[in-house]
Amino acid sequence: MPATRRTLMASAIALATPRLALAQAEDWPRRPIRMIVPYAPGGGADLTTRILCEAIRPMLGQPIIVENRAGANGVVGSEAVARSAPDGYTLVTVTNGHLANRYVMQSLPFDPLRDFTPIAMISNYPMMLAAGAAAPFGDLKGLLDYARAHPRDVSYGTSTAVSSFVGQSFARLSGVEMTEIPYRGGGPMMTDLIAGVLQVGWGSPETVLAQMSSGRLRILGISSTTRMQAAPEVPTIQEVGPKGFDHTAWIGFFGPAKLPPEIPARIAAALQQAVQNPATRQRLQEMGNLGIIEGPDAFRERNIREDQAWDKAAREGLLTRITG
């Protein structure tokens, strides 16, 4: 049966589409890029994103417009990117709570692995436990002693699924009962800590260290097994609390699925170049960011490994479902 005109046209379009996508990728970017941060302003992901987007703008030759779109543990802003065209003009910055969400939330409107293209890890860091200046304890031992004497009276803030997991693990392994208060972002949580509304909170170094010199916060400990170069006086949790306590988090850039590989490669190369700039590197290090960039391939593998780890934690009952 001879091919119809419509069939021939469809075949021609199908053959031309990959070539068209390649040409568009090679010519990218031709207009401003939108970077969605699905958390409230002032948090670690927001601050790091703004610094690095400003730094890579000269290399890419187009403005990068950072847009905060908070809600539902980062799901609202991430969904907008998952549903966007894979042309490199709508991207997202998320923490590894992006992967944990499907194990703590009842449902997601996307698959965190299948519906996104990993571009680069832009920060890998421990969580910091901070207390407001008005809290009735001044160090980690004081917090644990107070929490044991006053079960559930100590409230701790979290802003992602990762910080929630770290906070719950800390309380469980320390043998204390504390009350979790979830926030829409690290910025609002810091505001309540400083105001004395909240006693302690788990945040990224980018969020916490900015308040360290002001005296409005006390940093009680960090979740890694080694102290941070940016704050060597702050003990690790395991020095005073539960032994072997070791949790880190990351921040990364993603695009929608089927993003042409030339685009992530170009962004990652620009990021690598940006962190070699002394001024940019200093700004990052002051926030506890070592300026280590992980490119698309390694970052994709990290996502797969971590998704498996969250799945294991969920099956072992180590994660708390978000029902609200």
Backbone hydrogen bonds, N-H to C=O, Kabsch-Sander energy under -0.5 kcal/mol:
donor,donor_aa,acceptor,acceptor_aa,energy
8,L,4,T,-2.3
9,M,5,R,-2.3
10,A,6,R,-2.4
11,S,7,T,-2.3
12,A,8,L,-2.1
13,I,9,M,-2.4
14,A,10,A,-2.3
15,L,11,S,-2.1
16,A,12,A,-1.9
17,T,13,I,-2.0
19,R,15,L,-0.6
20,L,16,A,-2.6
21,A,17,T,-2.8
22,L,18,P,-2.3
23,A,19,R,-2.3
24,Q,20,L,-2.4
25,A,21,A,-2.3
26,E,22,L,-2.4
27,D,23,A,-1.4
28,W,25,A,-1.0
33,I,63,P,-2.6
34,R,89,Y,-2.4
35,M,33,I,-0.6
35,M,65,I,-2.7
36,I,34,R,-0.6
36,I,91,L,-2.9
37,V,67,E,-2.9
39,Y,37,V,-0.5
40,A,184,R,-0.9
43,G,40,A,-1.0
47,L,43,G,-2.7
48,T,44,G,-2.5
49,T,45,A,-2.1
50,R,46,D,-2.1
51,I,47,L,-1.9
52,L,48,T,-2.3
53,C,49,T,-2.8
54,E,50,R,-1.8
55,A,51,I,-1.6
56,I,52,L,-2.2
57,R,53,C,-1.0
60,L,56,I,-2.0
61,G,57,R,-2.5
62,Q,57,R,-0.6
65,I,33,I,-3.2
65,I,63,P,-0.5
66,V,64,I,-0.7
67,E,35,M,-2.7
69,R,37,V,-2.4
69,R,67,E,-0.5
71,G,38,P,-0.7
74,G,71,G,-0.6
75,V,72,A,-1.7
76,V,71,G,-1.8
77,G,69,R,-0.7
78,S,74,G,-1.5
79,E,75,V,-2.6
80,A,76,V,-1.3
81,V,77,G,-1.2
82,A,78,S,-2.5
83,R,79,E,-1.9
84,S,81,V,-1.4
87,D,85,A,-2.2
91,L,34,R,-2.8
92,V,254,F,-2.5
93,T,36,I,-2.3
94,V,252,G,-2.3
96,N,250,W,-1.1
98,H,95,T,-2.1
99,L,96,N,-0.9
100,A,96,N,-1.5
101,N,97,G,-2.1
102,R,99,L,-0.7
103,Y,100,A,-2.0
104,V,100,A,-0.7
104,V,101,N,-1.2
105,M,101,N,-2.4
106,Q,322,I,-0.7
115,D,111,D,-2.4
116,F,113,L,-0.9
117,T,255,G,-3.0
119,I,253,F,-2.5
120,A,253,F,-1.4
121,M,294,E,-2.0
122,I,251,I,-2.8
123,S,251,I,-1.3
125,Y,249,A,-2.7
127,M,247,H,-0.8
128,M,203,G,-3.3
129,L,221,G,-3.0
130,A,128,M,-0.7
130,A,201,G,-2.7
131,A,218,R,-3.1
132,G,199,Q,-2.0
133,A,216,R,-1.4
135,A,132,G,-1.8
143,L,139,D,-2.1
144,L,140,L,-2.4
145,D,141,K,-2.6
146,Y,142,G,-2.4
147,A,143,L,-2.9
148,R,144,L,-2.0
149,A,145,D,-1.7
150,H,146,Y,-1.7
152,R,177,E,-3.0
153,D,150,H,-2.0
154,V,150,H,-0.6
155,S,153,D,-0.6
156,Y,179,T,-2.5
157,G,200,V,-2.2
158,T,181,I,-1.8
164,S,160,T,-2.0
165,F,161,A,-2.2
166,V,162,V,-2.6
167,G,163,S,-2.5
168,Q,164,S,-2.6
169,S,165,F,-2.5
170,F,166,V,-2.4
171,A,167,G,-2.1
172,R,168,Q,-2.5
173,L,169,S,-2.8
174,S,170,F,-1.8
175,G,171,A,-0.8
175,G,172,R,-0.7
176,V,171,A,-2.3
178,M,176,V,-0.6
179,T,154,V,-2.7
180,E,178,M,-0.6
181,I,156,Y,-2.8
183,Y,158,T,-2.8
189,M,185,G,-1.4
190,M,186,G,-2.3
191,T,187,G,-2.0
192,D,188,P,-1.9
193,L,189,M,-2.1
194,I,190,M,-2.6
195,A,191,T,-2.0
196,G,192,D,-0.7
196,G,193,L,-0.9
197,V,192,D,-1.8
198,L,192,D,-1.6
199,Q,155,S,-0.6
200,V,155,S,-1.8
201,G,130,A,-2.3
202,W,157,G,-2.7
203,G,128,M,-2.5
203,G,201,G,-0.6
207,T,204,S,-0.8
208,V,204,S,-2.5
209,L,205,P,-2.4
211,Q,208,V,-1.9
212,M,209,L,-1.1
213,S,209,L,-0.6
214,S,211,Q,-0.5
215,G,211,Q,-0.6
215,G,212,M,-1.0
216,R,211,Q,-0.7
217,L,211,Q,-0.6
218,R,131,A,-2.9
220,L,129,L,-2.8
220,L,218,R,-0.7
221,G,129,L,-1.2
222,I,235,P,-1.4
223,S,127,M,-2.3
228,M,231,A,-0.5
231,A,228,M,-0.7
234,V,231,A,-1.8
237,I,222,I,-2.8
239,E,236,T,-1.1
240,V,236,T,-0.6
240,V,237,I,-1.2
241,G,237,I,-3.8
245,F,242,P,-1.1
246,D,244,G,-0.6
247,H,223,S,-2.2
249,A,125,Y,-3.5
251,I,123,S,-2.2
252,G,94,V,-2.9
253,F,120,A,-2.9
254,F,92,V,-2.7
255,G,117,T,-2.2
257,A,115,D,-1.2
259,L,256,P,-0.9
263,I,260,P,-1.9
265,A,261,P,-1.9
266,R,262,E,-1.8
267,I,263,I,-2.4
268,A,264,P,-2.8
269,A,265,A,-2.0
270,A,266,R,-2.1
271,L,267,I,-2.4
272,Q,268,A,-2.5
273,Q,269,A,-2.0
274,A,270,A,-2.3
275,V,271,L,-2.3
276,Q,273,Q,-0.9
277,N,274,A,-1.6
281,R,277,N,-2.9
282,Q,278,P,-2.3
283,R,279,A,-2.0
284,L,280,T,-2.2
285,Q,281,R,-2.7
286,E,282,Q,-2.1
287,M,283,R,-0.5
287,M,284,L,-1.2
288,G,285,Q,-1.6
289,N,284,L,-2.5
290,L,288,G,-0.6
293,I,291,G,-0.6
294,E,121,M,-1.8
295,G,293,I,-0.5
299,F,295,G,-2.6
300,R,296,P,-2.3
301,E,297,D,-2.0
302,R,298,A,-2.1
303,N,299,F,-2.1
304,I,300,R,-1.9
305,R,301,E,-2.4
306,E,302,R,-2.7
307,D,303,N,-2.3
308,Q,304,I,-1.7
309,A,305,R,-1.7
310,W,306,E,-2.6
311,D,307,D,-2.2
312,K,308,Q,-2.0
313,A,309,A,-2.3
314,A,310,W,-2.5
315,R,311,D,-2.3
316,E,312,K,-1.6
317,G,314,A,-1.5
318,L,313,A,-2.9
321,R,319,L,-0.5
322,I,104,V,-5.3
323,T,321,R,-0.7
